[in-house]
């Protein structure tokens, strides 16, 4: 039996997907099982192959479900360009260019479609190459388009150097892209590499991480085989039983018994079609003949396919840090469902999204332009309670800082630093109470000050 037939089932094989002379279970030339720890010549392909990673998504429903749901959760984030270290939206020319680029990354996709595709690529393959269409040696913010490239169509050409290099262009020479019958070379300076994995792939020169599908070979195979077994039992279960002569009902077991001719068998079969479980069929057979019913069946529970399927689903969920409560849509309490959703965003979706936004910021040079790219998720109902607590904490912090400033224990710049703002010129001054009238600490604040930080009061 071929490898693909074992891993993804007969459906994949019938679709023309297969590798000859390759078995799922590592075997030697005599068909014996190989001990992988001691024999390096195992004929085993496995899910390290980008081609098989793609087929795993296509033929394993639980895997596709988990990846799609993670993708759908990620695109709930709203991207925005902020002044670095603040919650203030940047309106610089640089930020405006980036904002327009993210809104419509390319002629075929909106941001949500673009982000969903690259997230799916990352989850399946462990990485997603994004090409920026721009002129050579020009600021990335002037790019006219961003395209996600399918990882199976991209080969990475390294320089052979890594440890003492300080820039990606010194590690990756180029990306060779084979797409739509064309082959092009893309310099590393035009490519953004988004990653999703913790263990680097030596086959790719340690440049990209291993896909999280690596290690799920048996879980995916077990699911495909178990569901196919259930399907076979339902669609090809054979006869449910047969009617035969009841020898025990007559004195002479042989008396009156003659085998049916082929034509007579056909007549009996046609006659039996009058019986069944529909309204127009008969449910009972009445006859004087000595007949008996011999049922034929197989207890599908003995196969344990349901348990195998559930275990495979759980393994896939655990690998991708996706709660099985959310996957199974079980009748768990509302609190458990809400907690699982909240944990999904806090421990999975948002951290992964932030990592990608930092990679975009590195490519576009946001640090030099004193801005940062962030996706906002606080509008989601499941995170509303946390957002309220955050705003409440900020309000209390502002009150405390206001008191400290008025008491002369902190300067304006110390106030701003505590609020996550940049210091200002002449801001290392303490508050001095006005001699003529009582003013609020923010009365003389600059018009651009939207964070209610104080300004100094000094005597002439």
N, C-alpha and C positions, 0 to 999 in steps of 0.2 A: 504494500500500500504506500502511495507516495506521500511526501511530507505535507503538501497542501491539503490532501484529502484528510490527513490526520488532524492538522491544525485548524483549518477553517471549515471542514466538512465537505460533503459531496457537492453542495451548491457552488462553491468556489471552483471545484474541479470541473463541473459542467460548464462554467463560464469561461473555460480555457485558461485558468490561472493554475500554473503548476511548474514544478521543477523536477525533471527526471532524475532518477538515481539518487534522490536525496530523501532520507527518512526523518520523521520527527524525533523518534527515539534514536539516539546515536547508535550505529551498528557497524560491524566490520564486514568484510567481504563475504563471510559465511553466514551473515544474518544474526550473529550473536550480539548481545548488548555490550557496548564498550564502557569501560570505567573511565569517565572523563578525567578523573584525578591522575591517571597514570598513562593514558593513551592520548596523544595529541592529534591523531589522525581520524577523529570522529567525523563521520559524514553528516553534519548537523548544521543547518543554516541559522535557525533561530530568529528572534525578533530584534536582532541588531541590524538587520537589513532594512533600509529605508523603504524598499518595495513592500516587504511584509508588514511593516508598521502601517503603511497606508491601507493594505488589505485588512489588517486587524480592525481598523476603524470602520471599514465598509461592511465587514461580515460579523462583527461581534457587537450585538445590540447594547449590552450594558456598558461597554467601553465608549461607544458613540454617545450614549445617553449622558454619562458623566462628563465627557468633554464638552458636549453641547450645552449642558446646564452651567458649567463653569464659564463658558464663553458668554452665555446669555447674562450671567451675573456681572461679568466684567464690563459689558457694554452699557450697563446702567450708570457708569461713571461719566461725568460731564467734564471734558478737558478745558483748562483755562491757563492763561499765562499770568503769573503773579510777580509782583516785585519781590525780590529775594528776601526771605525771612518775614514776610508779612502776608496778610490776607487781602491786600490791596491789588486789584487788577491793574496790570501794567498797560499803558497806552503808548509806549514807545513805538517807533517805526518798526523796529526789530520784532516786537511782540505782535504787532498788527499783521506782519507778513506770516509769522508762524501760525497765528490764529486762523488766517484764511487758508493756509496749507492744510491744517488739521480738519477744518470744516469740510473741505472737498479735496481729499488726498490725490485723487486721480479722476479721469473722466467717467469711470465706471462705478465708483463706489462713494458712498457717504462715509463719514467717520465711523459710524456704528458698523457698517459692513466691512470696512477696512480693518477695524480693531477686532471684530469677531473672527475674521479669517486668520489674522496673524496669531490670535490666541489659540485657535484650533491647531494651527501648524505647530506652535510651541508645545502644546500638550501631546501631540502625536509624535513628533520627531525630536523634541527637546530643544529646538531652536527654529528661528524664522529669520531669513535674510530679507531686509527691506532695502530696496534700491532707491536712492534719491536722484531724480533726473535734474541735473544742473550742469552748468558750464564748469570746466576744470578750474581749480584753485579759486573758487568763489565761495562766499559765505553760504552755508547750507540753508539759511533762511530764505535765500533767493531761489530755492528749488521750485520747479514748476509742477512736480508730481512726486508722489511716493507710491511704490508698488511692492506688495508682498510677493516674494518669489517662492514657488514650491520647493522645499528642501531636496526632494528627490531629483530635481533638475539642476542642482547647483553643486559644483565640486570646488572645494577650497584648496588653493595652492599656497602653501606656507613658504616662508623664507628659510626655514630650518633654524631660526633663531627665536628665543623666547625670554630667557631668564634675565638678560641685561638690557632688554628693550623697554622703552618708555612710551612708545606710541604703537597703536594697532597696525599702522602701515609698515612698521618694522618687523612685524610678526606674520602678517598676511600679505602676500605679494599681490594676489588677485583672486577673483571669484570667476569661475568658468560656468556660464549659464547656457544650457541647451534647452531651448523652449520654442515650440511651434516651428520646428524644423530649422531654427537658426541657432548658431553658436556664437556667443559674444564673450569678451573678457571685460570684467568690471573691476576697476581699481578699488582697493580696500577703502580709499578715502571717500568713495561714493556709496558705501554700504553700511547699513545699520544692522547689527547682529543682536537680536533679542533672544535671550536664553531662558530655559526652564529646566534646570537640573543641577545636581550637586557633585556629579562625578564626571570628569572630563573623558572624552572618547579618544583613545589612543589612535584609532583608525583615522581620525580626522586631525591628527597632529596635536591633540590635546587642546584644540581651538574651540570646539563645541562640546557641550555635555552629552552624555548618554540619554537617550529617550527613557522616560519612566515606564515604557512598555517592556523594556529589557527586564526579564525576570518574571513577566506575566505570561510566559509561553504556555505553561500548563493550565493556568486559570482560564485563559482565552480558549485553549483547545478543549478543555473539559466542558465549557459552556456550549461550544459549537457541537461537540459530540453528543452531549446530553439532550440538547434541543432537537438534534436530528433524530436521536433514538425515539423521543416522544412523538415526533412527526411520523416516523416509520410505523410505530405501533398504532397510530390513529388512521393512517392512510393505507397501510398494507398489513392489516391485522389478519387477513385471510378469513376463512369461514368461521362463523361463531359456533358451529356445531354441525352434527349430521344426524339423519334419521336412519335407523337400522332395524333389522329384524330382532325382535325380543325373544330369544330362544327360551328364556325362563318362563315365558307365558304359555307355552304349549308343552304337551307331554313329550312329544318327539321333537327334539331340537332341530332336526333336519327336515321334518315333514312340512311340505308346502312351501319350502324355501327354494327359490330359484333366483339366480343373479339377474339383475336388470340388463336389458340390452342398452346400447348407447342412446337409441331413440327414446326408449322408455325413461332413461335418466333425464333427458332433456324435457320430456313431458312433465315429469315430477317437479323439476326445477321451475318450469313455467307455472305449474299449479301452485307452488309454494309462494310465488310472488303475490298471490291474493291475500297472503297473511302478512301482518306487520303491525306497526304502531300508529298508522295514520287513521283518520276517521273512516275512510272508505275501504280499509282493509279489515280482514277478519283477524281476530286475536286467538281463536281456539280452533284446533283441528279435531274433528270427530270421525272416527273410523272403527271398523270391526277388526281390522288387521292387528296382529301382534307386533306393535312397533315400540321403539323406545328412542328417547332423545339423548344423544351423547354430546355434552357441551365441550367446546374447545376454547381455551382462553389462556391468558397469561397475566399474572398480577404485576402491573407496571411498577407497583411500589417496591417490588423486589430489586428493581434496577437502581433505585435510589437517585433517579435523575433530578427530582425536585431538590433534594438536599445538595446535590452536586452543583446545580444551577445557583442556588442561594449562596453557597460557599464561594463560587467564582465571582458572583456579584460583589460580595463583601470584600474579597481580596482586591478587586479593581478599585472599589471605593476607598479602601485604606491606602492604596498606592497613591491615589491622587488627592488624599486628604479631603474627601467628600463624605459627608455624613450619610450612613445607610438609612437613617430615619428619613432624610430628604429624598433619597433614591427610591425607597420602597413606597413612599406616600402612605406609610402605615397609620393605623388609628392611634397614634400617640397623642398625648395631650397637647393642647395649644401651646402651653409653656415650653414643652420640649421642642416643638416645631419652631417656635420663635427663637429659642435659644440656639438651635442648630443653624438657623439662617444667620443669626448674628455672629456666631462663631465662624461660619463660612466666610463672611466678609472680613472679619477682623484678623483671622489667622491664615487666610488663603488668598482671597480675591484682591483685597486692598494691598497687602505687601507685594504680591506679584505685579500688580499694576504700577505701584510706586517704583519698583525696580526697572520696569520698562521705561517709565517717564524719565528716570535718571539717565538711562542710556540715550534717550532722545536728546536730553539736555546736554549731555557730553558731546554728541555729534554736532548739534547746532551751535555750541559755544554759549550756552545760556549763562554760565558763570561769568564770562567776560562782559556780558550785557546786563548783569545784576538782576536776572529774572530766573524763575523756575517754572516748570510745567507740572501741574497737579490735576488729578481727576477728583471731582467732588462727588462723594457718595452720601453726604449727610441728609440729602432730601429723601432718601429711602425711608419708608415707615419703620422698618426694623431697626434703623439706627437713630431714629428721632430722639429717643430717650437719652442716648449718649450725647447727642448734639445739644440738647437742653442742659445737661449737666456741664458740658463744656462751656456754654455761654454763661451759666450761673457762676462757674469757677472764675471765668474771665472778669465778670462784674465784681466779684468779691476781691479779686486781685487788684483791680483798678481802685477800689475803695481803700484798700490797705496801702497801696503805693501813694495815693493822694494824701493820706494822713501822714505817711513818712516824709513826703516832700514838704508839706506844710509845717511839719515839726523840725525841718531843717536837717534831717538825718541822711537824705539822699539828694543827689543833683539831678538836673533834668536828664542828662545822658544816662545816669544810672536808672532813672525811671524808664527811659526808652529801652534800654538794654533788657530790663526785666520784662518788658512787653514784647520783646523780639524785634525791636526797631533799631535802625542804624542811628549812631550818634550824630549830633548836629554841631555846627560851628558855634563856639561860645556857649556850649551846653554844659560845661563843667562848673556850673554855678548853683548856689543854694537859694532856696526861697527866702525872700525878705518881705515881711508883711507891709503892705502899703500904709503910709502915715495919714493919708487924708480920707480914704474910703475903703470899705471892704469889697474886695473883688474876688470872684471865684478864681481858683488857681489856673483855670484855662481861659480866662477872659481875654488875654492878649495873645492867645494861640494863633499861629499862622493859619491862613485860610486853607492851606493844603493839609493841615493836621486833622485827620479824620479818626484818629485813635484816642482822642481826648487826653493826650499826654500833656503835662503841665509846661508852662514856659516860665522863665525866671523873672523875679521881681527885684530890681536893684535900685539903690538910691543914687541920685545924681550928686 
